[in-house]
Amino acid sequence: MLSNYPPGVTGNELEIAGPDFDCTGVEFCRHCDSEQEGVVAGYRGDQWFTCARCDEITDLADQEPAVPWGHEPGDDWERGSRSSARECDF
């Protein structure tokens, strides 16, 4: 198969393909030490938050999953993958 990419490049890399999803959201920014608006994005199971105020990027994998819409903290809901809990509302 012919490709215009250099050897070892598939075209599926984040830098070429772009994120699987991105949307605005509110998350805690460690640099600002408060909740801030920004962009939540994900690619192949990894998710991160980019603060609109300071451009700090926070990996969301090491944070507690968000509570799904319509539930309260402590509800008896099944915790799925982060992607199911943090998906954007399209």
N, C-alpha and C positions, 0 to 999 in steps of 0.2 A: 504494500500500500504506500503510495507516495504522499509526502507531507511537506509543507513549507516550514515546519518547525525544525530546529536543530536536533541532532541526535540526543535521545534521552528526554525530550519534551513531548508530552502527549496531547497537550491542549486542554486537559482536564484540571490543570493546576489552578488554584484560586486566583492567581494573578492574571490568568488568561480567561478562565471561565466565569469568574465573578462568584459572589456568594450564592448559596441556594435560596436564601431569603434575607431581606433586611426591612426594617420598619422602625418608626420612632417608638420610644418607650422611656420609662423612668426607672432608673437603677441607682444603686449606691455607688458613688465614685469615691475611691479611697484617697485620691489626690485632693479632691474638694472637701472630703470628709462629710458629705451630705448627699441626699438623693438629688439627682440631676436628670434633666431631659437629655436624650441622645439617640443614637442608633443602635439597635440590637440586630446583629447579623449572625448568620451561621453558614457553615460549609462542612459537609460530610460528617455531621454529628458534633462538630465543635461549634461553640457559640461564644460570642463576645459582645461587649458593650463599649461604644465609643462616646465619651462624654462630649456634649456640644459646647460646654463651657471651657474645658481645658484640653480637649483632644486626647485625654488619657484613655488607653485601651485596657479593659478589664476582662479577663477570661472568666466566663460564667460557669465553667465546668466545676470549679471548686466551691461554688455557692449552693445553698439550699435551693431546690427547684421552686419555681413560682407556683402559687396556688392557682389551679385552673379556674377560669371564669365561672361564676355561679356557686363557688364553694367558699367556705370560710376556713381560716387556719384551725386545725383540730378536727375538721370534718373527717368522716371515715371515707375518704376517697383513695383510690389506688394510685400510688405514685408511679407514673410511667417514666419514660425517658425524658430527659430535659427538652428534647425537641417537641414532645407532645405538650409539655407544660408552657413552653415559651414561644410557641408558634405565633406569628403575627395574625391579627384578625384581618383577613382579606375579604 
